[in-house]
Amino acid sequence: MALLMAVLVVTALLFGAAAIVSLSTATIGIGFIGIACLCAILARMAQASLHHDSLMKSLREKTSGGRIAEPATKPGSTTSSKSTRPVPWWS
């Protein structure tokens, strides 16, 4: 997942650089708006990643063995709650 995010960020930066180079004097204002949007999107991705990491760390500290929750089981099921496969909600 981190690799995919890194590839997407690098791709966005490359396209942003290409957009800056291809701007004319008539489109420079729109180019600045586009670059500002790109920066805001990248900043939001970084913020969400940091928030997710701290939340997951907090949840792991509150649970034993690093497990966040037991897998869901279907009501009335005879399988134990220690099953490694969660039961889909549609079954």
N, C-alpha and C positions, 0 to 999 in steps of 0.2 A: 504494500500500500504506500509506504514511504517512497519507494522507487517511482511509482506511478505519479505521485504528487510532484516529485522532483523533476521528472520528465515534462510534466505539464507546465510547471513554473518556468523551466528553461525555454520551452517552446513559446510560451506567452511572451517572455522577455525578448526572444529573437524576433517574433512577429511585431512586437512593440518597436524594436529598433528599426526594423524594415519600414514600419509605418512612418517613423520620424524622418527617415531618409527620403521617403517618397512624397513628403508634404510640399505643397506649393505655397506661395504667399496667400493665396485665396483660401486655403484649407488649414492654415496654421492654427487658428482658433479651435476648430473641431479636433485637430490633432492633440492639442493640449488637454482638451476634455477627455479624449480617449485614453491618453496616457494617465490622467488623473484617475479615471475609472479602473484602469489596469492596476495601478498602485493600491487603490482602495480594495480591490478584490484580493490581491496578494496579501495585504495586511490582514484582511478578515480571515483568510485561510490560515495564516500563522496564528492569529488569536484563537481560532477554533481548535487548532491542533494543540496549543498549550493548555487550553481549558479542558479538552478531552483527556490529555495525559494526566493533568492534576486530579481530575475527577476519578479516573480509573485507579490512580495510586491511592486516593482516599478510600475508594470502595474496597480495594484489595486489603488495605490495612484493617478495615472493619470486619473482614471475613476471615475465617480460618482456612489455611491451605491455599490461599490465593484464588479461590473460586468465588465468583460473584453471586451466582444463584444456582440452585438445582434445576435441572432440565424439567420442563413442564410435562405433566402426564395427563392423559385423557381421564376425565372423571369416570370412576367405576372401573378403571383399568386394573389389571392384576399385576402389572409390572411394577417393580420397585422404583422408588424415587431416585435411586442411584444409577439409573439407566444412563448410558452415554448418548443416546439418541433422543432428542425431544420429539414429542408427538405433535404433528402438525395440527393447527387449530381447525382445519377444514375436515378432519377425519372423524 
